[in-house]
C-alpha cells in the first residue's frame, strides 16, 4: 500500500498532497515539513530510499481523533527522563534487533522505554514497515511513502510513469503547471493510484482516460464558462505581476529517460 | 427567478477561480494568512449561492487551501452538494474535495450513501469511476456495508476501466467491513483471470494485500498464482505475485520447493532489475523456510548472493542499497555465504550515502564471529570518530553495542576489551544513548562475574573523571553512564582498590548537578561503599580512619538532602540519619561494620523482563476477590482514622534504639529468606536449571576466575581498547601453539612414523577460548512460566478482522446486505428501498440464474485448464504428512479440482515425490478418504429424508471416485440455497429447510425455513406448529401453550419466497429426531380465500447438532426428483 504521495518543491512548498490515511491538517503539514527536511539533506547521487525516516503509522482512527501525546510515558521505570527535542528524534529509529532482550531489573524494560520515547516525540517519523521513496526532478520532489508490500524499484518506476504522464498531459510540465492546476494533477494521479493501490501503470492507458475525461468536461462547458474566462483574462491583463510569473515558468521539469527497473 | 440567475452569473464574473486564488496567494507573500482568510470569507459567500458552478469553483479553491494546511471540514456539506451535481466537471471537483478531507469522523458522510450509489450505477463510466476513486479514500464501515453489494456488481462491469477500480476498492471495503470478504471472494478470484491486464493486475494487487496480512487463508490460491506467474509477462503483476509467494512460503515449505525452479529461471532471464530483485527476495524467503534439510540448495544461495553482489557493485545507489538489504536477509540463515563478501560490506561502510552505510552496518551485525569481532569493532570505532552528524554516530554506537551483545555476548572472548570499548564510547559527545551504554555496563558487570574486578576499576576511574562526562554533555544523556558506574562501584565494592578515593569522588559537590535519578543512585551506593570501607577499617582496627569516613559522609550528605529530586532527597536524609547514628556508636567504640554491611547482604540477580507477567497465579488465589469486605463510607470516614492514630502515636513517641531496628531487620530478612526458600511461588535466587546455558555454579560458590595474566589488571587512566586487540592476538597465538604442541605430541605418541599432516591453520570459532571464564547468568523466569509469546501480538491490529477462512463454504447468513423485501432490512432504510426495490425484485432471479450458469461454465473451464498444470503441482506438494504446515482446513472441499485429483488414482504425475516414502503415500490415500467419509456422513445426515436409502447405497459410492468427482464439479461456491433440503411441497407452497446448531446457545438449533409461494394466490396468516417430542421442543413465544403454533412473520405474494427461522431446544444431542409438523395458512386469490394446511416431517440428525455452519452441499435443484442425482 502507498500511504501518502507528496510533491513539494525545493523550498518545501507543497504542490500535491495525497494521504491515503487520515491525518488532521496540521499533522499533514508537519509530515510534509519533516519529509522535506529529510529529503533535502540528501544529495542527488545517493539512493532514493529513506528507511527509518518514515511516516508515523499510528492509526488515528475513529472520530476525528488527534495525535495525543501519551501522558503516562514518563511513568515508566528507567533512566533518563530528559525531554527530547523533536529534531533529535526525527532521525533514524533505533529499534534494537530482535532477540536482544533487555536487561536488568533496575533498568526496566529498555525496549518499552525506547518505544515510548519514539511514540511521545512530536516527530511523525517512526514505524518499521514504512519507507520513503522519492525522486527529484528539477525543482520538485516526488515522495511516495509506502509499506513493505510495494516493490521499491517498482515505486521508483511508478514515480517516473506519473511524471512522464504529467509531462504528456501538460506538454513539458513545469512546476507552474502543478501550482496552477493542482486539481488536474490530482485527476491524473487518480488514474495512476487509487486508494493507495497502484491502479494503472500503462502510460498510454492513463493518458487515454484523462483525455476522455477532459473531453467530457469540455463538452459540459468546463468549470469556468466562457464569460467568466473572459473576465479572468481581463483581470490578467491588469496584473502587473504577470510577466514575473511567466519568467518562473520556463523552469521545465526535464523528465530524463531514467533506467527502467520494471 | 431568471433575474436571479442573471445576477448570479454576473456575480460569478468577479469570483476568483483556482488560478486567481493561487496567483493572489503568490502575490501576497508577506501577509499570506490574512489574504487567505479573506479568500475563505469570499468562499463562504460563494458557497451560499444557489449556482452549482459557483459552489464547485469554491470547493475547488478549498481543496487547494486544504493542501496548504487549512481545515475545510466545515464545508463538508457543500462538498456533498457539489458531489451530487449532475455535471461530471462539478462532480469530479466534489469527489476530489471529499477524498481530501472526509474521514470516518465526518458526520455528514452518511448523507452520501445514496448519492454514491446513484453514481456507481450511472451510465457514464466516468461518473462511476470518479465515485469509486473518491470512495476509496473515505469509505467508512457504514458506507462499506451499504455499498458492498453495489461495488461487487461493478466487479463484473462491461468496462475494464470500472472493473479494475471496483476490484481495487474492494480491499478498502474488506478492511472496513470484513463480513463482505467471504461473499465477495469468489468473484475477486475470478478477476485473477480477467481478460483485461489492468483488472487482473488489480485483483492480484488486492489479493496480495489481503494475503500479506493473513497468508494462511490464501494458500489454496497458490496453484492459481503459480499459473499466473509462469504465464504472465506483465512485470508489475509478476512482482506482486512473487512478493506474495514470499509471504506464503513460510507457511508451506512444499510450495517453496516448487517455486525455486521457475524463480531461478526468472532470475536468469529477466532484464528488469525490480523483478530480479523481488525474485531474489522470494528465493531467499523460500530458502529460509527450507533452511533445514534440502542440501542441494546451496546453488540457489550462491546464485542469489552472486546476483546481489552485482547489485551492490552497481553504480546505481538504489541497487546498491537494495542489494545490501536483501543480503542481510540471507545472512540470517546462511551467514557463511555472505561472510565471503565481507570486503564488499566493509567497503560500503565508507560509502558517501548514509543509508547505504546503515545497511552495511546491519550486515556487519551478522558477520561477526569470535575471530573478527575485535577487528570489526575497531573499524567501527574509527568510523565513530570520523562520523559527522550525531544521528549516524548514534546509530554506529547502537550497532557496536548490538554487535557485541548479540546472543548473550556470544562473540566476545575478552570482556575487559568490551568494557574498555564501552568506556571509550562514553567519550562520544552529544550522543543520546548514554542509557544504552549504561545498560550494557550493568549487564556485563552483573552477569559476567569474572569481569567485576576489572569493571569496578574502570568504573571508579570513570567516576573519578565524572566531570569530563557530566559537565560538557550533561544534556545529551551520556551522564547516564555515571548511573551504571556508581551502581557497579557500590554493589561490587569489595573489588575496589581504593574505595575511599571513589567515595570521595562520589561525594563531590559537582555531583548535585547530575539528574535526580543519578543522584539517587549515588546516594544509595555511597552507603554501600561506606559499608565496605567500614568493614575494611574495622578489620584493620583503624578506628580513627573509620570515624573519618563517617565524618566525611556526615559533612557531604547534606548536599543531597537539598536535592531537587525527591528520591535523592529522601534517600539522603534517611541515610544521613543512619550515618549520624553510626557516628554516635563509633564514638562509643561499638563495632558497627557488620551491621551496616548487613544492609546490603545478598546478591541481586538479573530477572527476565517478562518474569513478573509470567508468574502463574497460584491455585485458589482469586486476585479480584476482596480480602476484606470493603468498608462502608461512613465507617471509613469517622471511625477508622481514629483507630489508626491511637495505634500510631505511642509508636512515634517511643524512639526505639536503631540497633534493635537493625537486628530486627536482619532477623526479618532471615525469616523472609527462609520463607521464600520454602515458598514454591517465589522466584528463587538461583537460575532455573533449564535456562542455564553453561554449568554456572550457584551464586554462593563461584570460584573467582583467575584473570589471564597477560592482560594488565589495571589500566591507568582511560583504557584503550586497541591494546586488547594485540594482546588478544598474542594470547590466541599462544593458545594455538600450546594446542598444536599438545596435538602433535599426542599424534606422535599415537602413530609414530606415520606421515604427519602439515597442520594448516583453519582456526574455527570453536577453537578460540574466551579469556575469561564467562558465567553469564541468564535472566530468571518463574519456574512454571509459560513459554508463550502471545504477549507480542497486538490485539488492535486492524487486519485481524480480515483473518477469515475463505475456504469455508459460504453460510446463508453471510450474504452481503442487498436491498430486498425483507423484514429485517426494511426497518433500516425505508427510503432507500423505494428507489431500488422494484427493479431488484424483477431483476434478481433472472440475474442470479444467469450468473450461476455463467459461473458454472467458467468453473468448468477453469478446472479443465487447471488440471493440466496445477494438479501435478499440487500433488507433488500435498502429500507428505510429516511437513509441519497443515493444509488449509477445508482445502479438499474447497478446490473441487484438487479434491478430484487427490482421490483419483495416483497414476500420472507422482514421479518426483515417490521418494517421499511409503508412509506418505499411505497417508495420501487415507486422508482424502477420511475426508470423504466425513463428508458423506454429513450429506447423508442432512440431506436424507429417508435414512435407509443412502445408507444402503453409501458403501459402493465410497469406493467409487467417479461420482464424487462429478458431484464436486457441480459444487457451487455461492450457495445461497444449496444447503437447504426439501421439507414439503404442495401446489401452494414449497418448504425447504436447513438446520444449524446455534453458536450462542449450545442447547439450541435454528431451523431456517424458506417458504416459496408456488401459486397465484396470496398467502397469509401462516403459522407453523410442531408436535414437540421429549428431546426437541419448538421455542414458542412466552405465554403460549405447547399446542399453539408460531406465526410466520411475513406474508407471501405470488411467486415470492422468504425465509423464517425457528429455534428448537434440544435435550440430547445423541438422538436423532423426526418431528411432525404442520404449516397452516390462508390462500387468498380472486375467487376468495381458503384455509390450507401442509404437513411435514422435520429431521434432526445428530450431525445437525454438531455443525454450526451449514454443510457444503451439492447444489440442490428445486424439484425433489433430482435430489439425489447419483443414487
Interface residues (C-beta under 8 A of the other chain):
Chain A: X1 X14 X16 X17 X18 X20 X22 X24 X25 X26 X28 X29 X43 X45 X46 X47 X48 X49 X50 X51 X52 X59 X61 X62 X63 X64 X65 X78 X79 X80 X81 X82 X84 X88 X91 X92 X94 X96 X97 X99 X100 X101 X102 X103 X104 X105 X106 X107 X108 X109 X110 X111 X113 X149 X151 X152 X153 X154 X156 X157 X179 X180 X181 X182 X183 X186 X187 X190 X194 X195 X196 X197 X198 X199 X200 X201 X202 X205 X209 X212 X213 X216 X217 X220 X221 X222 X223 X224 X225 X227 X228 X231 X232 X235 X239 X241 X245 X259 X260 X261 X262
Chain B: X9 X12 X13 X14 X15 X17 X18 X19 X20 X22 X23 X26 X27 X53 X56 X57 X60 X63 X64 X66 X67 X68 X69 X70 X71 X87 X88 X89 X90 X92 X93 X96 X100 X103 X104 X105 X124 X126 X130 X132 X133 X136 X137 X161 X164 X165 X168 X169 X171 X172 X198 X201 X202 X205 X206 X208 X209 X212 X235 X236 X239 X240 X243 X272 X273 X274 X275 X277 X278 X316 X317 X318 X320 X321 X322 X352 X353 X354 X355 X356 X358 X365 X390 X391 X394 X395 X398 X402 X405 X406 X407 X432 X433 X434 X435 X436 X438 X439 X440 X442 X443 X446 X475 X477 X480 X483 X487 X515 X517 X604 X606 X607 X608 X609 X779 X796 X798
